[in-house]
């Protein structure tokens, strides 16, 4: 017997067949990116200062940068170290040379907020070394490389010391000046030349300082290592090129490129080179137009880290590279020369009024830093310019009196982005 449904009862609800559930895709976030994708994004950041700000946001991002030397190499190729300004040496007053002199910093005009924040957070007054009462108040700046500044303390009547300072990282090291033994065994009177600083972005806690001594016809190098905290003195070497016997036949210099140091003979005929890896000296005769005492030049690197020599004669700037000639001899050969008069329009044209020459202050990371000069009025304030060696375009930096050496200061890679240093170092190395 079949059961009939009462008309008063509602019809039974139809059961819907359940569809097979599909797993919803996981949400993609910035933290789920692989290190390779993250580093590709970092390569597109505008400057090292922005990279520092991004990479230090969290430990995984910092670890991605630290663990990839190839990324750091590619980032340097795309983004040269940001130029932040120039260090100048304050000369002692002529009326009282005993008064202390101290370096000072002039920042470049920048619109990048991260670069401005880096300068504001740095110790560009060098208060770290001023806070040591046992040191003399006079400090002379000798060299400036990759965010580090080399200074010498004291005067001729006091024992000297040296300091290497990183204003951005607020780090400093004190050590003894080059030892007196470097002048022992000299022929006649020996003189010490200003020291040079050697530093690599990949070894942020290590540096070397090279000091040179000369006698009447020889040279001798002494090298200080921050790792051993000692000076290593190398033997006397007869100066190649046989300079004329004189007390000061070699000039002080801060020229260097990729581990090679350069000093110019006072007669402008030769330039001596020191390979700081092998500690071998060599010398070569300069091209004829560089022997002109009116020619100003400096040695540095192109954007691709190739050694280059930049010279200025009047308002023409030339770039020379190391090339092999038809005889198989490597020498400095002219790559290009550009008259800058064509770029001197507007404010730049006003710069040329009253000036008769350009001085090459320094060459760093693909840029030449220039200063105008007047032979008629040596105290006339100079215009400081930067010249991109890739495009040969000028940029006006600022105007000030140029009374002594100028040292470009560029931002260096901070230790936490190269290795496990400081508060970022963990026991597991992550």
Buried (B, 14 or more C-beta within 10 A) or exposed (E): EEEEEEEEEEEEEEEEEEEEEEEEEEEEEEEEBEBEEBBEEBBEBEBBBBBBBBBBEEEEBBBBBBEBEEBBEBBBEEBBBBBBBBBBBBEBEEEEEEEEBBBBBBBBEBEEEBBBEBBEEBBBEBEBBEEEEEBBEBBBBBBBBBBBBBBBBBBEEEEBBBBBBBBBBEBBBBBEBBBEEBBEEBEEEBBBBBBBBBBBBEBBEEBBBBBBBBBBBBBBBBBBBBEEEEBEBBEBBEBBBEBEEEEEBBBBBBBBBEBBBBBBBEEBBBBBBBEBEEBEBEBBEBBEBBBEEEBBBBBBBBBEBEBBBBBBBEBEBBBBBBEEEEEEEEBBEBBEBBEBEEBBEEEBEEBBEEBEBBBBBBBBBBBBBBBBBBEEEEEBBBBBBBBBBEEBEBBBBBEBEBEEBBBBBBBBBBBBBBBBBEEBEEEEEE
